[in-house]
Amino acid sequence: MAGVSETRGTVATAAVPPHLGPRAASASVTARPARGEARLDTAEIPSASVARLASYLHVLRALGREGAMIVSSSQLATAASVNPAILRKDLSYIGANGVRGVGYDVARLTARISLALHATGEFRVALAGAGVLARMLMAHTGPGRGFEVVAMFDSDPAEIGRRYSMRRQTYAEARADESIGSGADQTVPDEVVVEPMDDIARVCDVAGVDIAVIATADDTAQAACDAFAGAGVRQMLNMTSVPVRVPDHVVVRPVDIGLELQVLAFDASRATNPAVDAGADERAASAGTSGVGAALR
């Protein structure tokens, strides 16, 4: 990745936005386990297992809300759409052992995975791009979920100044929010106000943002990335279709929905005409290549 010198935004002469005042005062750059908790050695956990552990945590939290106390490995594996053997292997990385013939204690396993994923605290998230996609991401944040959206940014004058509730939204509610106007009279509880893109560095530095989500137009993705990096944000989720250049100390996870749809379309064509696909792979192999199918799998 391209090397870019790190700079942190300054707020020496900038006023703190009113809606960020209480949050900024308690901002924490990193989440830490509660007193008495021991950190797990998670350095050797494969990335694929980390992703699945996050899926197990999501299922376990849902079970906990429903009052479940015990879950078997087969039940948890089915809910997370994985093989039970894979689930047990993933859980072995964090030292989580169930009781044979009984299963796992839901509360204990939730706590164990939360500790392993450093999800015992609240990470503060900023969204660049206040479209429907970005607002739907807010449904995955909030109290008890490990993430809190503390800032939103957009370059559209019609979006700047709008206020969005942190309460979990349905798709219809997210679409309905498009009709909400801006102004002080539109205040709602636990709101986030959309700020101009030019204020990313200032607001993020004040709010103590840990993670940034880039959901802007492709042509402004790099500028948003640079602003977040300049404010000291070291973890980013890139929802655009273009790669972004970041300093070596910054981690970016790309999520290209168009690419995922293309892979699904390819898999669908394989399912409807496997003979043609097998022939294509055989011809590609004879030509000294792995074939399109292997490249996409």
C-alpha positions as CSV (number, residue, x, y, z in Angstrom):
1,M,0.0,0.0,0.0
2,A,1.1,3.5,-0.6
3,G,2.8,5.1,2.3
4,V,1.2,8.3,3.5
5,S,2.4,10.2,6.6
6,E,-0.1,10.1,9.4
7,T,-1.5,13.4,10.7
8,R,-4.2,13.9,13.3
9,G,-6.8,16.6,12.9
10,T,-6.7,19.4,15.4
11,V,-9.6,21.0,17.2
12,A,-7.6,23.7,19.0
13,T,-9.7,26.5,17.5
14,A,-12.8,24.5,16.4
15,A,-16.0,24.4,18.3
16,V,-17.4,21.0,19.4
17,P,-20.7,20.3,17.6
18,P,-23.5,20.4,20.3
19,H,-24.7,16.8,19.5
20,L,-21.2,15.5,20.1
21,G,-20.5,17.2,23.4
22,P,-21.4,14.3,25.9
23,R,-20.1,11.7,23.6
24,A,-16.8,13.4,22.9
25,A,-16.1,13.7,26.7
26,S,-16.2,9.9,27.1
27,A,-14.6,9.0,23.8
28,S,-12.3,6.0,23.9
29,V,-9.9,5.1,21.1
30,T,-9.8,1.4,21.9
31,A,-12.2,-0.9,23.8
32,R,-10.7,-2.7,26.8
33,P,-12.0,-5.7,28.7
34,A,-13.7,-5.0,32.1
35,R,-11.6,-5.2,35.3
36,G,-10.7,-8.8,36.1
37,E,-11.1,-10.1,32.5
38,A,-8.1,-11.8,31.0
39,R,-7.2,-11.1,27.4
40,L,-7.1,-14.1,25.1
41,D,-4.2,-14.8,22.8
42,T,-6.0,-14.3,19.5
43,A,-3.0,-13.7,17.3
44,E,-3.2,-17.2,15.7
45,I,-6.9,-17.2,14.9
46,P,-7.4,-17.3,11.0
47,S,-9.3,-14.5,9.4
48,A,-12.0,-16.9,8.2
49,S,-12.5,-18.1,11.7
50,V,-12.7,-14.5,13.0
51,A,-15.5,-13.8,10.5
52,R,-17.4,-16.9,11.6
53,L,-16.9,-16.1,15.3
54,A,-18.6,-12.8,14.6
55,S,-21.5,-14.7,13.1
56,Y,-21.7,-17.0,16.1
57,L,-21.8,-14.0,18.4
58,H,-24.7,-12.5,16.4
59,V,-26.6,-15.7,16.8
60,L,-25.8,-16.1,20.5
61,R,-26.9,-12.5,21.3
62,A,-30.2,-13.3,19.5
63,L,-30.6,-16.5,21.6
64,G,-29.8,-14.6,24.8
65,R,-32.5,-12.0,24.0
66,E,-35.0,-14.9,23.6
67,G,-34.0,-16.3,27.0
68,A,-32.1,-19.4,25.8
69,M,-29.6,-20.7,28.3
70,I,-28.1,-23.7,26.5
71,V,-27.3,-24.2,22.8
72,S,-25.9,-27.3,21.2
73,S,-23.1,-27.2,18.6
74,S,-25.4,-28.5,15.9
75,Q,-28.1,-25.9,16.7
76,L,-25.5,-23.1,16.7
77,A,-23.9,-24.4,13.5
78,T,-27.2,-24.6,11.8
79,A,-28.2,-21.1,12.8
80,A,-24.8,-19.8,11.5
81,S,-24.9,-21.9,8.4
82,V,-21.7,-23.8,9.0
83,N,-20.6,-27.4,9.6
84,P,-20.6,-28.4,13.3
85,A,-17.0,-29.6,12.9
86,I,-15.9,-26.2,11.6
87,L,-17.8,-24.5,14.5
88,R,-16.0,-26.6,17.1
89,K,-12.7,-25.9,15.4
90,D,-13.4,-22.2,15.5
91,L,-14.3,-22.3,19.1
92,S,-11.2,-24.2,20.0
93,Y,-9.1,-21.2,19.1
94,I,-10.7,-19.3,22.0
95,G,-10.7,-22.2,24.4
96,A,-14.5,-22.5,24.4
97,N,-15.5,-26.0,25.3
98,G,-19.0,-27.3,25.6
99,V,-20.4,-30.1,27.7
100,R,-20.8,-33.4,25.8
101,G,-24.5,-34.2,25.4
102,V,-25.5,-30.8,26.7
103,G,-24.0,-28.0,24.7
104,Y,-22.7,-24.5,25.4
105,D,-23.8,-22.1,28.1
106,V,-25.2,-19.2,26.0
107,A,-24.1,-16.4,28.3
108,R,-20.6,-17.8,28.9
109,L,-20.0,-18.4,25.2
110,T,-21.3,-15.0,24.3
111,A,-18.8,-13.4,26.8
112,R,-16.0,-15.6,25.6
113,I,-16.4,-14.7,21.9
114,S,-17.0,-11.0,22.8
115,L,-13.7,-11.0,24.7
116,A,-11.9,-12.7,21.8
117,L,-13.2,-10.3,19.3
118,H,-12.6,-7.3,21.6
119,A,-16.3,-6.6,21.5
120,T,-16.7,-6.0,25.2
121,G,-16.7,-2.3,24.7
122,E,-18.4,0.1,22.3
123,F,-16.5,1.1,19.2
124,R,-17.3,4.4,17.7
125,V,-18.2,4.5,14.0
126,A,-18.4,7.3,11.4
127,L,-20.2,6.9,8.1
128,A,-19.2,8.9,5.0
129,G,-22.2,9.0,2.7
130,A,-25.6,9.3,4.2
131,G,-27.5,7.3,1.6
132,V,-30.0,4.5,2.3
133,L,-27.1,1.9,2.4
134,A,-25.2,3.8,5.1
135,R,-28.3,4.4,7.1
136,M,-29.2,0.7,7.0
137,L,-25.8,0.0,8.5
138,M,-27.0,1.9,11.5
139,A,-29.3,-1.1,12.2
140,H,-26.3,-3.1,13.0
141,T,-25.1,-0.7,15.7
142,G,-26.3,0.6,19.0
143,P,-26.2,-0.4,22.7
144,G,-25.2,-4.0,23.3
145,R,-24.0,-4.6,19.7
146,G,-20.5,-3.3,20.2
147,F,-20.7,-0.4,17.8
148,E,-22.2,3.1,18.0
149,V,-22.5,5.5,15.0
150,V,-21.3,8.9,16.3
151,A,-20.9,10.8,13.1
152,M,-22.3,10.9,9.5
153,F,-21.0,12.9,6.6
154,D,-22.2,13.8,3.1
155,S,-21.4,16.2,0.3
156,D,-25.1,16.7,-0.8
157,P,-26.4,20.0,0.6
158,A,-29.8,18.4,0.9
159,E,-28.4,15.8,3.3
160,I,-26.2,18.1,5.4
161,G,-27.9,19.0,8.7
162,R,-30.4,16.1,8.6
163,R,-30.8,14.2,11.9
164,Y,-31.1,10.4,12.0
165,S,-32.2,8.4,15.0
166,M,-29.9,5.7,16.4
167,R,-32.9,3.4,17.0
168,R,-32.8,0.3,14.9
169,Q,-34.7,0.9,11.6
170,T,-36.5,-1.2,9.1
171,Y,-35.9,-0.7,5.4
172,A,-39.2,1.2,5.1
173,E,-38.2,3.5,8.0
174,A,-34.8,4.2,6.4
175,R,-36.5,5.2,3.2
176,A,-39.0,7.3,5.0
177,D,-36.1,9.2,6.6
178,E,-35.4,10.7,3.2
179,S,-38.4,12.9,3.7
180,I,-37.1,14.4,7.0
181,G,-36.0,17.9,6.7
182,S,-33.1,19.7,8.4
183,G,-33.2,22.2,11.2
184,A,-33.3,22.4,15.0
185,D,-37.0,21.6,15.1
186,Q,-36.3,18.1,13.7
187,T,-34.4,16.9,16.8
188,V,-35.0,13.3,17.8
189,P,-33.6,11.3,20.7
190,D,-30.2,9.7,20.3
191,E,-29.7,11.4,17.0
192,V,-26.7,11.8,14.6
193,V,-26.5,14.9,12.5
194,V,-25.1,14.7,9.0
195,E,-22.0,17.0,8.7
196,P,-20.2,18.3,5.6
197,M,-17.5,16.0,4.2
198,D,-15.0,18.8,4.7
199,D,-15.5,18.4,8.5
200,I,-14.5,14.7,8.7
201,A,-11.1,15.4,10.3
202,R,-12.4,17.9,12.8
203,V,-15.5,15.9,13.9
204,C,-13.7,12.5,14.0
205,D,-10.9,13.8,16.1
206,V,-13.5,15.3,18.6
207,A,-15.7,12.2,18.6
208,G,-12.9,9.7,19.0
209,V,-13.9,7.6,16.0
210,D,-12.5,4.0,15.9
211,I,-13.9,2.8,12.6
212,A,-14.9,4.6,9.4
213,V,-17.3,3.3,6.8
214,I,-16.9,4.8,3.3
215,A,-20.2,4.6,1.4
216,T,-19.7,7.6,-0.9
217,A,-19.7,8.0,-4.6
218,D,-16.7,6.3,-6.2
219,D,-15.1,9.6,-7.2
220,T,-15.0,10.9,-3.6
221,A,-14.0,7.7,-1.8
222,Q,-10.3,8.5,-1.8
223,A,-10.8,12.0,-0.4
224,A,-13.0,10.6,2.4
225,C,-10.4,7.9,3.1
226,D,-7.6,10.5,3.3
227,A,-9.7,12.6,5.7
228,F,-10.4,9.7,8.0
229,A,-6.7,8.7,7.9
230,G,-5.7,12.2,8.7
231,A,-8.0,12.2,11.7
232,G,-6.2,9.1,13.1
233,V,-8.8,6.5,12.1
234,R,-7.0,3.2,11.5
235,Q,-9.9,0.8,10.6
236,M,-12.1,1.4,7.6
237,L,-14.8,-0.5,5.7
238,N,-14.9,0.5,2.0
239,M,-18.4,0.0,0.5
240,T,-17.5,1.6,-2.8
241,S,-16.4,-0.2,-6.0
242,V,-13.0,1.4,-6.1
243,P,-9.8,0.6,-4.1
244,V,-8.5,3.2,-1.8
245,R,-4.8,4.0,-0.9
246,V,-4.0,4.1,2.8
247,P,-0.9,4.3,5.0
248,D,0.6,1.0,6.1
249,H,-0.8,1.3,9.6
250,V,-4.4,1.6,8.3
251,V,-6.5,-1.5,7.6
252,V,-9.3,-1.4,5.0
253,R,-11.8,-4.2,4.3
254,P,-13.5,-3.8,0.9
255,V,-17.1,-4.8,0.5
256,D,-18.1,-4.5,-3.2
257,I,-21.8,-5.5,-3.4
258,G,-21.6,-5.4,-7.3
259,L,-18.7,-7.9,-7.2
260,E,-20.6,-10.2,-4.8
261,L,-23.6,-10.1,-7.1
262,Q,-21.3,-11.0,-10.0
263,V,-20.0,-14.0,-8.1
264,L,-23.5,-15.1,-7.3
265,A,-24.5,-14.7,-10.9
266,F,-21.6,-16.9,-12.0
267,D,-22.5,-19.5,-9.4
268,A,-26.1,-19.5,-10.6
269,S,-25.0,-20.1,-14.2
270,R,-22.9,-23.0,-13.0
271,A,-25.9,-24.5,-11.3
272,T,-28.1,-24.2,-14.3
273,N,-25.5,-25.6,-16.8
274,P,-22.8,-27.6,-15.0
275,A,-21.7,-29.4,-18.1
276,V,-20.8,-26.2,-19.9
277,D,-18.9,-25.0,-16.8
278,A,-17.0,-28.3,-16.5
279,G,-16.0,-28.1,-20.1
280,A,-14.8,-24.5,-19.7
281,D,-12.7,-25.5,-16.7
282,E,-11.2,-28.5,-18.5
283,R,-10.3,-26.3,-21.5
284,A,-8.8,-23.7,-19.2
285,A,-6.7,-26.3,-17.4
286,S,-5.4,-27.7,-20.7
287,A,-4.3,-24.2,-21.6
288,G,-2.3,-23.9,-18.4
289,T,-4.8,-21.7,-16.5
290,S,-7.0,-22.4,-13.5
291,G,-10.2,-21.2,-15.2
292,V,-12.6,-18.5,-14.3
293,G,-14.4,-20.8,-11.8
294,A,-11.3,-21.3,-9.7
295,A,-10.5,-17.6,-9.8
296,L,-13.8,-16.7,-8.4
297,R,-14.1,-19.5,-5.8
